Amino acid sequence: MTVETFSSDFIARLRHSRGVDLETASQNDLYSALAWTVRKNLIDRWLETKKTQAAQKAKVVAYLSAEYLLGAQLNNMLLASGLEQTARDAMASLGLDFDKLASVEVEPGLGNGGLGRLAACFVDSLATLDIPAIGYGIRYQHGIFRQTFVDGRQAEQPDNWLELGSPWELPHPEASVTVRFGGSVAHATSATGEDVATWTPSWEVEAVPYNYLVPGYGTANVNSLRLWSARATQSFDLQIFNSGDYEAAVRAQTFAENISQVLYPEDSTPQGKELRLQQQYFFVAASLRDMIEQVGTSLDALRTLPERVVFQLNDTHPVIAIPELMRLLVDEYSVAWDEAWDITRSVFNYTCHTLLPEALEVWPVELLGRLLPRHMEIIFRINDDFIAELREQRPHDELLVRRMSIIQEQPLRAVRMAHLATIGSTKVNGVAALHSELLKDKVLVDFSNLWPGKFTNVTNGVTPRRFVKLANPGLSSLIDEAIGTGWVKDLSELRQLEPLAEDAEFRARFRDVKYANKVRFAKVLQERDGIEVSPDAIFDVMVKRLHEYKRQMLKLLHVVSLYDRVLKGDFDPTTLTKRVVLFGAKAAPGYLMAKEIIALINAVGKTINSDPRLDGRLRIAFPANYNVTLAEKLIPAADVSEQISLAGKEASGTGNMKFALNGALTIGTLDGANVEIRELVGEDNFFLFGLTEPEVEQLQSAGYQSAKYYESNPALRGAIDLIASGAFSNGDRSAFERVVSDLLWHDRFLVLADFESYIEAQSTLESAYADQDAWSRAAVLNVARSGFFSSDRSIRDYLDRIWHAPAVPLR
Ligand code: C3B
């Protein structure tokens, strides 16, 4: 496509789809026309992909995920279509500012954090590897909330990403699927003596599919992401409508459409809300129906399901799919129970993303039974069969039965979704080596004893397209020049950069790129948030959801203790290494401690940033509403990556990988994928500190008392006392009482225990930073040795270990 054809297409789009011309177009008109012009260039490939995959009856990977944290679409679509320069030139030729138009896009924030972003990386890699795949999820009307700070405290605003429409989606209301809820179940016995269940639901909604293109990189393949939106069914409406109650009919519509209204903002701490279970069943039921119809519903076709599709359950959120498939097979298609169970178990696999017990979903039997009565029965039967089998294999161990049952009895009778997932799946995987070990040996140990072969690991990865190629054009060109462009599709090629770590000129250029990225980010931060940072400071970055286990508090105590020592005259502030500590973090709206910590970070920032004694050598920058768009600017600018969770708590982390790939050095614990990062980049190029997971375990079982650390470490005491003194709250000593007393008397995540080791590692880091050339060498090695962390590699691992779905390249 030439600049001329792009321009004339664009103008035609403006006129025919938006009904405006260049003179009258709004920014949104222009952006939409630009998006459509780009999209047009991918549609033929998309149609061709679908045709090819259908003709070959290829096995399809169906990724079931309640979250996709996609990030901006335009940049990625341009990359995939190879039209970036053309589009830029075309806009310029029309007198339009491309970057300004691109900034009109509101990113679809249909996820909370790591889990949702991982799903987005995975669909990108599946497309790039030519794997027939579809991502199924929910088209939330409102994605993750927009965070603002009011007097330093988090406030949440609804995210209205669809307000001006989205040019990237293709709705297909005519292909809607009906999803039913509630009601009752009747049983009869068939002529052959089989139990026949008839579910009479009491209400239903329609699931309307919206398709999104997922283009592969460096291939013609374009896969789909299918997100479901809830709409009231006509029959539902009409029934009430005919009764003459107009108001009730409208209310019913609102009720139905509520299902896809809002993404629950809890990350790792499910709230057990009924609407959430409705969401889960809603998207899973629609997705299964959609997939099965593609395979065929005759008995013969259904028997081929395991060859035709594999469903990956992204955490427990879609696990209700297991009883739903059983219901479809047994009740709707009359497959015998045992055969249905064999099919079901062979098409599902489960990825667990956590180790926190409170993050494993359980649904009260009362609630699940009311919303999905037939599914509740099916779960009971699956559980009865499982327990019978267990009693046979492990007789006289009723405690084991209690522990492993899908149904927990205490404190409330409830369905353990992780158990249902494990029992109903072929494979169960964790998301980093350490995590998978702990999953196998701790969280699901009874199951791994029973079925050792079921458990496997797939270490997470990130897409190099979005997080290096697009986010870091400076580094990308440098790499291209050094080793060619193959790394974007095969990230292991980064290894070839290793010898260049010894090349002084390359190191200097690498340093220049980093510096330019810092300048670029400083400008973004100034424009976006009015925050000023100097590119001459170390950019010390901690961005992730706010959670106590991630320990933003430990980072903050480091800052406060430096400040405290300056105040006490312990050292001359002019000897401080100039540092800006960058935080980005949203807290779940109901997570009070997390919100207190946000307020404290902002309070400390306000005080130290304006204290002339520090002479700007130590600053905190905490831009509100950290999201994918900001991440793409921030990560390439980082010098230091803070990955400081308590060992044994962070399943993997994926931010850690993005930073290493962009040449930041990690300071971190032996947790999640940090372990693998350190092994690969080399221990000299990673700042390690903190207790190991077995040490944590030991300390906790011996009875951890955080106050002891407070008493024995003067720097720590100084920092905590300074907070408690009201130094950051205008003398109000009660302002951060909750945080302080939690640290002193509970400290569930051993912040105080790791403080000393962390401070030591920080001073090692500062000395290392003083030698810029040696630092650059370590940074280059981080990039060169992080190729393993491509999501392409993760997907290959899933294919080899779990999915066994061959690629179907387009001719
Ligand atoms: C996250 C984990 O907390 C991260 O360690 C992990 O890297 C990602 O998933 C991806 O595997 N996670 C999340 O974002 N939300 C959850 N509910 C559970 C885990």
Residues whose N, C-alpha, C, O or C-beta is under 5 A from the ligand:
A	BS01	C3B	G113 G114 L115 L118 D267 S268 H353 T354 V431 E650 A651 S652 G653 T654
